[in-house]
């Protein structure tokens, strides 16, 4: 039997460990039929592989109770990284990687991550073929941004969407207690795609008055007109905006308050769209106004995880192993929504080369004509993804999470 390895990369989510648990379960099933011996975990993604900082996952997870505890733990239990592998296939780093894989007899490679992680998956798959090393590489999606192409949605998104719609509902309960005209602007993650911000429309009782996504160019005059119109209807106006909203010229609304720093993949660290709009409303309208940036909590709120999201995340991780032992390589696992009145998905795969380094934007017909609210079709797409609740373990009144 050969060995396998799994790693996590990119930003953490409330569901990425459920996917890891699924890979562990799948590897255990493969062990029973003589396909996989040891499943290694690389700590901090590809960086951990390069350092040979590996852990035998077989020793930690011997029953479904332990896997369930891992599934309900947010973050990335193995740790993460944002290391970009070079495009030059002759770089020494690849000699190092394949020497380590051969040393540990690793022939199955699973990488759980987002768009940039799929770039790593594509490179390793292609180079293993060119070197003649039998390595079956499968990318397993995760991202709260829901911006990976080829899949109906991504593991981790449903839980983040559930958290956002819940927090927005609570904010609106807070703002509704006063009669003095006021505007509250809530900034939500989403550099290039507005899926998360669109989920603010899922509030059960009352949704935000205005929702702006980066897919539609942001107009400052139209925004001020929208806010003034909303204030004529109610005193407590709530606006949800993506951090990545842009003006017609492509510049970020929050650019004046961002650091300008970029990550290893060239993505600018954003922030400040809400604060910029707060100052604009204060200057141009003059009413009471505040901005709220939800920030990190939207990524890893396990206490508000979607049961649908966690169960699907586990299933896609398990399926990834099944595909690998069938000698499929260079693919990313995907969800396919069946065309029926009731929500139902099946799991498949696509060549990762068709997916990596692309962005799945919110389609224009999912946004109303004025560009300030999701359409009913968008809400119908989002609603099934946040269904169901997980009942996590509490110790001493607070959640108990898995730690290596």
N, C-alpha and C positions, 0 to 999 in steps of 0.2 A: 504493500500500500504506500502511496505517496502522501506527503503532508500538504497542508493548506495554510494560508495566512490571510488575515483580515485586518483592515485598518479603517480609521475614520479620519475625515479631512474636512476642512472648511468650518463654517460656523456651526455651533451646537444647536440642537433642537430638543423638543420634548419627546421626540419619537425615534431619534437616531439609535438609541440603545435598544429599542424594540426591534429594529432592523438587525442590529448586532446579535440579539438573542435569537432571531430567526436564522441567521447564518450558523450560529452555534448548534441550534436544533437540527438544521439541515446537514451539518457536518457529522453530527452524532448518528443520524439516519444513514449517511453514506458510509460511516465506519462499520455499521452492522452488515452492510452488503460488500465489505472488503474494498472500498474505494479510497477512503481517507483515513489515515492513521492519526496524527496529531494535528490539531488546529491551533496555529500560533496567532497571537494578537500582536501587532506592531504598535508600540506605544508612541503616540504623537505621529501617526501616519507614516509617510515614506521616510521621514527623518528618523523614526525609530528603527526602521528596517536598515538604514545606512549605519546606524550605531549598533546594530544587533541587539537592540533593547526589545527583546521579545518575551512573551509570556505564554505558557501553555494553558489554553483556555479549557482543555479537557479536565484539568484538576479543579477548576472553580465551579463548574456547572455540571452536576451529576443528576439533577432532577428538575422537574418543571417549576417547582417552587422558587428555586434560585433564578431561573430564567424569567419568571413572572416579576420578581423583584427588580431584575435588571431592566425589564421592559418598562417599568413604571418610574425609572430613574431618568431625569433629564440630563442634558449636557452630552458629553462624549466620554464614556467610561474609560476608553483606551487613550484619551487625549487626542488632540488634533494638531494640524499644522497647515501652513499655506505655502509650502515649498513648490516652486514651479520647476519642473524638469526641463532641461535645455532642449531646444529643437534639433541641435546637432547630435546625430545618433552616434558619433564617434567620441563623444565626451567620455572621460574616464569614469564618471559617475555611473554610467551604465555597466561598465566592466565590474564595478564594485557591487552593484545591485545583483547582477546575475551570478557573481561568485558566491554571494550570500545565499541566494535562492538554491544554488546547487549544493552548498554546504549543508543546508537543512533539508535537502530533498523536497523542496517546495515546488509543486507543479499546479497548484490552484491558488489564484490570487483574487481576493475580493476587496474592492475599495468602495466605501460608503461615503458619498459626498455629493456636492453640487456640480455646477458647470465646470469649474476649474479642476475638480477632482476627476471629471470625465476626460479632461485633456490628458491627465496622468495615465488613466486607464488606456486611452487610445495609443499613447506612445509606447507603453510597456507591451501591449499586445502586438503592435507592429514590429517592434525591435526583437521580441522573442521569436517571431516567425523568421525574421531575417537572420537571426543567429542560430536557428535550428534548435532552440531550446523549447521542449514541450511545456508550455505554460498556458493555462486556460484562465484568462483574465475577464472578470465580470465586474462591471460598474453597477452599484446599487444606489439609486437616487435618494437624495435628501436635500431639502432646502425649504425654509419657511417662505421663501419668495415665490414658490410655485412657477419658476421661470425656466424650467428645463423643457426643451422641445421633445416631442415624441411620446410623451406620457400625458394622460388625461390630467393628472395632478401629481404632486410629489409628497412622499412621506414627510411629515413634520408640518406641512402647511395647514392641514385641518385643525390641529391643536392650536397653532398660533392664531388662526382665524377665530377659533372659539374664544380664546383669551381676549383678543381685541374686541370682538363684539360684546363680550361680557363687561370689560373695563369701560368701554364707551357707554354702555347702558348705565353703569354705576356713576360715571361722570355726569351723565345727563340727569340722574336723580339728584346729584349734588347741585348742579346749576339751576335746577327748576325751583329751588326753595325761595329765590329772591325775585322781586318785581322790578328792580332797577335794570334798565337795558344793559346787557353784557354779551360779549362774544368770547367763546372759548374755542381755541384752535388746537386740535390734537394732531401731532406729527407722528406718523407711522412709518416703519421701515419699508424700503422699496426703492432701490436706486434706479432701476431701469423698467421695472414692471410694477403695476399697481394692484396686484391681486390682494395683498394684505389689506391695503386701504379700502378696497372694494368691500371687504368682509365687514367693515363698520356698518354696512347697510343691513346686516343680519340681526340687528337688535330686535328683541321680541316685541317691545311695547312702543318705543319711539326711537327712530334712527336719527342720525345727524341731519341737519338741515341741508348741508352742502358737503360733497365729497369730490376731491380733485385728485386725479391720477396722472402719472407722468406721460401716459400715452397721448394725451391731448395737450397741445401747447397752452401754457398758462397765460391768461390775459389779466393784467392788473386792473385796468378799467372795468372789465367784466366782473372780476372778483368783487370789487367795491360795490358795483351795482347789485350783485347777487346778495351781498351781506346786508345792504340797506333795505332791499326788498324783504329779506327774511326778518329783519328787525321790525318791519311794519306788521308782521303776522304774529310775532311772539317776542317777549323780552329776553329770553335765554336762548341765544343762537349758538349752536355747536357746529363746528366745521372740522372735517377730517381731511388731512392732506398727506400725500406721500412725501417722504424726504427728498425724492428725486424729481419733483415737479420742475419743469423748465419753461423758460420764456420762449417766444417765437424764434429767437436767434440761437436757441440751444443752450443758453447759459442757465445754470441752476438758480432757482429763486433763493436758495440758502447759501449761494456761493460767497456772499459777503461775510458770512459768519462761519464758514468752514475753514479748516486748517490748510487745505491745499495738499496735504500729505496723501500719498498713494500707497497701496499695498503691493505685494510682490507680483501681482497679476496686472498692475497698472490701474486698479480701480481707485477712484478718489474717495477718501473718507468724507461722508456727507454729514450734515446736521445743520440745523439753523433755519430751515424753511418756515417752521412754525413761529420762531422768534422774529424772523424778518416780516412775516405777515402780521404778527402782533403789533410791531412798531408801525406798520403801514396803516392798520385800522385805527390805532391810537392817534396818528397824525391826521388822517383824512376823514375819519368819522367822529372820533373824539369820545366814544363811549368807553365804559369799563371793558377791558380786554385782557385776556391772559392766554399764554400758550403752554401746552403740556406735551412733553416728549416722552412717549412710553418707553422707548429705548430697549435695553437688554431684557427686561422681564417678558417681553412678547416671544422671545425665542424658546425659553425653557420653563414655561409655567405648567409643570406636571400636575399641579392640583386642579387645573382646568383642561386637562387633555381630552381630546376627542377619542371616545372608545373606538369609533370607526377608524380613525387615523392609526391608533396603536395596533389594532388587530391587522390592518392592511400592511403596516410597516413590518410586523413580524412575518407575515405571509410572504412578502416580496423578498425578504432576506433568506427565508427557507427555500424559496423557489430558485434563487440565484445559485445555490449549491447544486440543485437538481440539474440546472442548465449546464453548469461547469463540468459535472461528471459525465455529461453527454458529449463532452468535448466541444462545446460551444465557447468561443473566445472573441474578445473584442466587441462585446455587446453590453448594452445597458438594459437592465430590467425596466419594464414599463407597465403602467396600468392602462387598460383599455375599457372605456365605459361602454356598456352594451346599450344599443338604441331601444330602450323600452321605457314604459311609463314609471316603473319602479327602478330605483338606483341599484345597479349591479355592475361589478367590474370583473374582468379576468386579467391574469398576469401573462405578459409576453416579454419579448425583448426586441431590440433594434440594434444595428451596428452603431457603436458609439461614435464612429466617425461622422455619422449623420446628425449627431446631437451636440457634441462638444463645441464650446465657444460660440453658441448661439443663444438667443434670448427669446423666450415665449412671452410675448406681450399680451395684455388684455386686448381682445379684438375690439375694433371700433364699435361694432354693433352691441357690445356689452356696456357701452357708455352712452348716455343720452345725447341728444343733438347739441345742447348747450355745453356739454363737457363737464357738468358739475354733479353728476350722479350716475350710479350703475343702473342698468335697465333691469326689468323683471326677469329677462332671460339670464342675465348674469347672476342674479340672486338665486334663481332656480338651479343653476350650475353649482353654486357654492354651498347651498343649504345641506345637501346630504353629507358633506365632508366634515361637518362639525357635530354630527349626531352621536349621542351616547356619552356616558360618564364612566370614568375609571375610579375605583375605590382603592386608593393607595394606602400603604401601611403608615400609621402614625405611632410615634413613640414619645411619651411625655408631652403630648399635645402638638407635636410638629412632625412633618413628614420624615420618614426614614428612607434614605436612599442607599443604593449599592455603591460600595467603594472597593477597589482592588486592595 
